[in-house]
Amino acid sequence: MPTIGLVGVGLIGRAWANVFSRAGWDVVMWDANPDATTAAPRLVAESLHDLARHGLVTDPAKAAARLRTAPTLEDAVKGVDLVQESGPERLEDKLAIWARLDAAAAPETVLASSTSAIVASLFTEKLAGRARCLVAHPVNPPHLVPIVELCGAPWTSQETITKARALYKSVGQVPIEVKKEIDGFILNRLQVALLTEAFRLVDEGYVTPQDLDHTIADGLGLRWAFMGPFETIELNAPKGTADYCERYGDWFRRYMKDLPKPSVWEEASWRRVSDAWGAPPAPEKIAEKSLWRNERLAALAAHKKAQKKFEP
């Protein structure tokens, strides 16, 4: 049975435990916070049972039985097929953790980081096994949103990328390759582009933040739940993508002359948008709504799993 070693079992690490245990992998978990390590099996088991209600886990008890904890980082990565590090988003922490990972894990073990903001070259350059290291950036929560961005450093071997892609695909995730390092990878750059225009449109008085959210949740987001932007525009012109660009290219060029400026993210601007959205909710309301979001995502994931993809 393949085994994954999880280093860091906060929200993201526990979600990875869900992904791999339900796919039949043995899961070894460790966190620098002993309380997090102790609590992880129970919390992951609860999430497995939650997903079983949507048909996304066949046998949650059996999946939960594959979970165990380790007393040290070194014990967590000993003899595993894949390491998924989900530690703090601070470079100094990554450097320290990854020196230990590289020293402790077997040479054939793939080492992956969940980082969303630090490219692999910044914390793997001096490692003896740097060719087997990469970023495998998920979306929160990864047990419900399957995309995984695989981004190696310049010295990451293609064999590592190929092997990692196969491993994540085998557990039901959807891996994509970021072919060269870029700040923010792919998903976050797309998200920032949308958010920046959204903040600009609200700040300049074109729309309320509530109506802008409807534009995505009840408009673009419905299409984007099952097809990406290129597939979307292919269907928006009789002759496909090139036809779409010919028809709308003039407007796009005009729009590109009026892009939002970095000042959108200065405090005076974003505070106006934040105030227009409303008072921040209490922490317990954030937690309550996060559970509601996860339920909706689970239902959507179950729906997508049950549907056939279009086959040309």
N, C-alpha and C positions, 0 to 999 in steps of 0.2 A: 504494500500500500504506500503511495507517495506521501511525503510529509512536508509540511510547511512550518517554518519557524517564524513566529511573529514577535518582533521586537518593538514594544510600544503597543499597549492595548487600551487606548482611549476609544473614542467613538469610531475612528477609522480602523484601528487595529481589530476591534471587536467585529466590525462589519466584515473585514477580511476573514475572520474566523468563521463567521456565518457562511460566507461564500465557499470556502474550501471544505468545511466539515460536511455541508449538505451535498457536496459533489463527491464525497467518499474519501477525502484526504484525512490523514491524521494531522492534528493541529497542536503545536507546542507554543505556549504563550509566556512572555516575560515582559515586565515593565519595570522601569527604574523606581516607580512608586509601588511598594509591596502591597498596599491596599488595592491598587488597580489590578495587580496580578491575581490577588485572591478573589476579587469580585468578578473577574472576567468570565469564568465558566458559567456562573449562574446567569449573568446578563446575556451572554450569547445564547444559552439554552432558551431563555425567555423569548429572544428574537426569533429563534428557529420555530418555536411553537406559534408565534404570531404569524409567520409566513406560511405555516402549514394550513392555516385557515383559508388562505388564498390559493392553495394548491401549488405553492412554490417550493415546498419541502415535503418529500414523501414520508419520511420517518424521522421526525424531529428528535425523538429520544435516542435513536441510533446515531444520528448526527452528533448530538450532544455528548455521547459516550466517546467520541473520537477526540474530545478536547482534553488537554492536560496542561498544567503549568510547569515551569522550570524555575529552579532557585536562582539561576544566574543567566546572564546573556549567553555566555559560552555554552551552557547546557541547552539553551533553547535552539541553538543553531547546529548542534552536533549531529552529523549524519542526515541532515534534511536535504530535500531536493531544491527547495526555494526558500529564500529569506525575504520577508517583507518588513522593512523598517518603517515605522510610523511614529517617529519620535518628534521632539520639538523642532519648530521651524527656525532654528538658529544655527548659523554655519559652524560656530565653535562646537556645538553639541554634535552636529553631523560628523565633523572631523574626528571627534573622540569616539563616537559610537562605531563609525565605519572602520577605524583602525582595529577595533576589537573584533568586528564582524569578519574582516578579511583574515585576521590571524586565526580565528576559531573555526570558521566554516571550511568544509572540505573543498579542494580546488575545483571540483566539478559543480559545486553548488552555485546557482544563480543568485546574485545579491541585488535586490531591488528596493528602491525608496519610494514611499508614497508622497514625497515632497511636492508641493504645488508651486514653490517659489524659488527653489535653488537648483540650478542645473548640476548634473552629475560631475562635471569636470572640476567643480569647486571643492568637492570633498573626496574625490577618488584618485587624483593625479599621482599621489605618492604611494599608492597601495601596490603591493606586489602582484595582487590578483586583479588589477584594475580592468582588465579585458572582460571580466565576467560581471561587471557592475553597470547598472543603469537605473534610470528613474522609471517607475511604473505608477504614473499619477492617476488616481481614481477620481470620481466625483462623489461628493457626500450626498447620500450614503451609498457606498459601493455595493452593498448587498441588494440594492434596489435599482441602481442606475449602473448598467454594465460596462460603460466605456472605460478603457484603460489606455492612457497615453504612454507609449514606450519611447523613451528618449535616452539614447546612449551618449557618452562623452566621445570625443574624437578617437579615443583608443578602445572603446567598447567593440568587441568583435561582432561581426555579422552573425556568427554562430550563436552568440548570446542572445541577440535580438530575435533570431529565428526560434530558438529554444523557448525564450520567454513568451513569445507570441503563441506558440503551441500550448504552453502550460496554462496561460490565462484563458485561451479559447476552450481548453478541455474542461474548465470548471464553469463554463457558461458566460464568461465575460466577453466583451467585444474589444479586443486590442487593436489599436492603430499605431502606426510607426511615425514618430516625428523624426524626419530624416536628417536633421541637423539641429544642434542646440539653439534655442531661442528663448528669451525671457518670457515666462508665462505659459510656455508650450502653446498648444493650439486652442484648447477650449477656453482658457482664461482670456486669451487675446480676443476671441470672438465675444466673450461675455463683456469684456471691458469696452469694446467698440459699441455694443448695444447699450450698455449702461451709461456711457458717456453721452450718447445722443439722447437717451431718455432723460438724464439729468438736465441737459441743455433745453430740451423741449418744455420741461416743467418750469425750470428757472426763468425762461424767457416768456412764460405765460401762454404757451400754445395749448396746453392741456393740463388737467389735474393729474397728480400721481396715481390716483385711483383709476381714472379712465385710461391712463397709459398702461397700467397693469391689465385692464380688460383687453386692450389691443393685442397683448401677447397671449394671455391665458385663453381668451375667447376668439383669437384670430390666428396670428402667425404660429403660436404654440401648438395649435391643433394639428396643423400640417407637419410641423417639425417633430411631433411625437413619433412619426413613422417615416419621415423622409427628410433629407438634408436640403440645404439651399440650392445645390446644383440640380438635384432631382426635382425640386420644386419648380425652378424656372424652366426646366425642360418641358414641363406640362403647361406652362403659361404662355406659350406661343405655338402656333400650328406646326412649325417645322423644327421645334426643339431649341437648344441652347443658343446656337449661332443666330437663329431668327429672333430670339428674345433680345440678344445684345444689339442687333441691328435696329430693332424697334425702339428700344428704351435707352440706348447708349447716349443719345444727346442729353436726355434728362439727367442721367447718372453723371455725365461730365459737368453739367451745371451744378449739380448737388455737391460734387467734390470740391468746388470752389468756395463752399460755405460750410466746411467741416467745423464741428465744435472745437474750441480751443482748450488748452490745458487749464485755463482759468475756471472751467467747469468744476474742477476738483479743489479749488481754493475754498477755505472754510466759509467765507461769506456766501458763496453760491450754494454749496451743498447743504448748509444750514437752512437756507430758504426752502429747499426741496424737502429736507427732513421735517421742518415745521409744517409744511403743507400736507405731508403724509399723516402726521398726527403724533400725539404723545407716545413715547416708547412703552410697550407693554411690560408688565411685571415679569420677572424671570419665570415664575410658574406658568404664565400664559405662553411664553416662548416655548417652554417644554411641552405644554399641552398641544400647541399648534404644530410642533415638530412631530409629535405622535400622529396627529391628524394627517400631516403631509406624508408621513411614511405609509400610512394606511392607503392613501390615495395612490401613491407610487406603486405599492404592492398590487393594488387592483389593476392599475395600468400595465404593470409588468405581466400579470397573469393574462390580461387581454391580449397583449402583443404576442405572448408565448403561444396562445391558442390560434392565432391568425396565420394564414399562409402568406408568404411573401409573394409579390408579383414576379412571375417568371416570364420574361419576354419570349 
